[in-house]
Structure formats: C-alpha cells, structure tokens
C-alpha cells in the first residue's frame, strides 16, 4: 500500500513538473534573448509570444502547452494500465475507481505547474 501511495505521489510530482516547463519563456530567451515576462502582457503564454517573438514560435508554444497537460494525463493513465497488468497495485485497490481521480489530479497538478512554475521561481 505504501508503494502505491508513493508511486501516485511521484506521478503527481511528474505531472506538476511537466506543467512547469515554460516554453514561452524559453522561446523568448532562445529566439530573441529576452525575458518575455518583461514585455507585452508579462505572461509566458502563447499570446504574449505571438506579440513579442512571432507567429511560428507562438504556435509551437501553444502546442507544447497543450501537450504538457495531455502528457501528464496520459502518464497517469499509462501507469494505471501498466501497474494493473504488472500487479504493482495492492489487491484491495480498485483501479477503475482511482483512475479518474488520479487523471483529474494529474491534470490539476499540470495546471498548477503551468501557473506556478518551479523553473520560474513560482511566478
């Protein structure tokens, strides 16, 4: 049971870290050498990248932002399918009950990481 709780905790930390990746900030740094948070709206999102860096980088940032959340959810879903097949889960755990909850929590962790990124000092 403790292993299952620890693995779920690691999944949520992984989802947070996926969400924390700031592609808009990186696009500004790599392509223009600027801190995008000091230009335009001050956001690291695709709209501010569009205003300050350009259309193609903004599209890439948007796609990465979307796939960050999808990857966090897919990671949890994959783990539950794999863990059930490999008998990592204790017999008392009903995966069909916990899967939607963990998928939701992973999405929320990715969302939290997106808005409060550890890579940007939680700004």
N, C-alpha and C positions, 0 to 999 in steps of 0.2 A: 504494500500500500504506500509506504514512504517513497519507494522508487517511482510509483505512478504520480504522486504529488510533485516530486522533484522534476520529473520529465515534463509535466504540464507547466510548471513554473519556468523551466527552460524554454518551452515553446512560446510562452507569453513574452519572455525577455527577447527571444529571437524575433518575434513579431514587432515588438517595440523598436528594436534596432533596425529592422527593415524599414519601418516607417520613419525612423530618424534620419535616414540618408537624405541630405539636402541637394538634390540635383540642380535646383535653380541657383543656389549659392555656388556650387561647383562650376556651372555654366558661366556665371559672371566672372569667376576667378580665372578659369582656363581660357575663355574666349576674349575677354576684354580686360582682364587684370583688375577688376573692380569688386568691391563688396556690394552686391546687389541690394543689400539691406539699407544702404546709404543713398540709393537712387530710386526714382519713381515713387511707388507707394510704400517702399520699405519692406515689402514682402519678398519671400523667396519663391513664390509661386509662378506658374506659367504665364499669367497675365503680366506680371512685372518683368519677367524675362522677355516677353514679346515687346514691351515698351523700350527696354534698355539694351537688349542684346540682339534680338531679331526673331523672325518667324520660325525658321528651322530649329534653332535651339529651344524655342518655346514649345514647339510640338514634341520634341524629344523629352523635355522636362515634363510635359503633361502626360505623355505615355509612361514614363518611368514612375511618376506619382501614382498613376492608376495601377500599374503592375506591382507596385510595392504592397498595396493593400491586398491585391489578388494573390500575390505570392505568400503573404502571411496567412491568409485563409487556406490556401492550397497546402501549405506546410502542415498545418494542424490536421487537415483532412487526410493528407497522406500518412501522417504519423498514426492516426487512429486506425486507418485501414491496415497499415503495416503492423502496428502493435497488436491488433486483434489476431492477425494471421500468425504472428510470432509468439503469441501468448505472453507478451510483456505485461498485460493488464491482469490484475488480480481477478479471480473468478467472480467476485461479488460486484465488479464494476460493469454496468450496462453501458456499452459504448454508444448505443443508439440514443440513450438518454443524455449522455455527456457531450457527444459530438456537436450538436447545435449550440450548446452553451460555450464550448471551447472555441468554436468557429467565431461566434459573436464576440467573445472576449479577445480573441486574436485580432479581429478587425478593429475593435476599440483600442487595443494596445498599439496597433499600427497608426491609428488616427491620433492617439496621444503623442506618439513619436513624431508624427508629421508636424504637429503644432508645437511641441516642446522637445526639440532635437538635442540629444546629448552632444552631438557633433558641433552644435552652435551654442553651447553653454546654456541650454534650456531656454533660449529666446524664441 
